[in-house]
Amino acid sequence: MRKSKAETADTRRRIVEVAAREFRANGIQTTGLADLMSAAGLSHGGFYRHFESKDQLVAEACEAGLAAIIAKLEAAAGESAGKEGFDAIVDAYVSASHRDAPADGCPLAGMGSELARADDATREAAAKGFDDLVGVLAKRSSRRRKEAAHAEAVFALSAMIGAVTMARVVQDPDASANILRDVRHHLNAM
């Protein structure tokens, strides 16, 4: 029995959501399609009914993961404008909870080095997500000039991604916490 277009779209959405979590948690290369489809409650054979390739799924999962982190950061900032909103975003991103939950976190921090070597569509999705995140920060910058707000946001986001990535890499819990604290402190002092 054939699925309706709505059911097919729902299945595809579920695959993308599961893939976004799995890729962020385990990496792109170590996440096999069979395991991913199983996690979505589907058979491996059904993958190619929805996607032409794993690369296509990676690009869509990256885009979905970035949209999710943007929504979380926007919610963290709430109605706060200027410095207060900027600091709320920094505090939410450069946090132990973000460090400890890569499956729910930012794809740029979770898959950055793999994204740099990905196909063009995936790199384009990652670059767009980076630009969107910069925009979220820049609109809450206390800088009056648009160019200065943008530059501050690029610097801050790069530091934020690096801090979460390195806090995950470092095995000493105190050193990991110090990375997050120090970067958060410097960004909040800007």
Summary of the structure (lengths in Angstrom):
residues: 190
radius of gyration: 17.9
end to end distance: 59.6
largest distance: 60.5
contacts: 584
relative contact order: 0.12
helix: 78%
strand: 0%
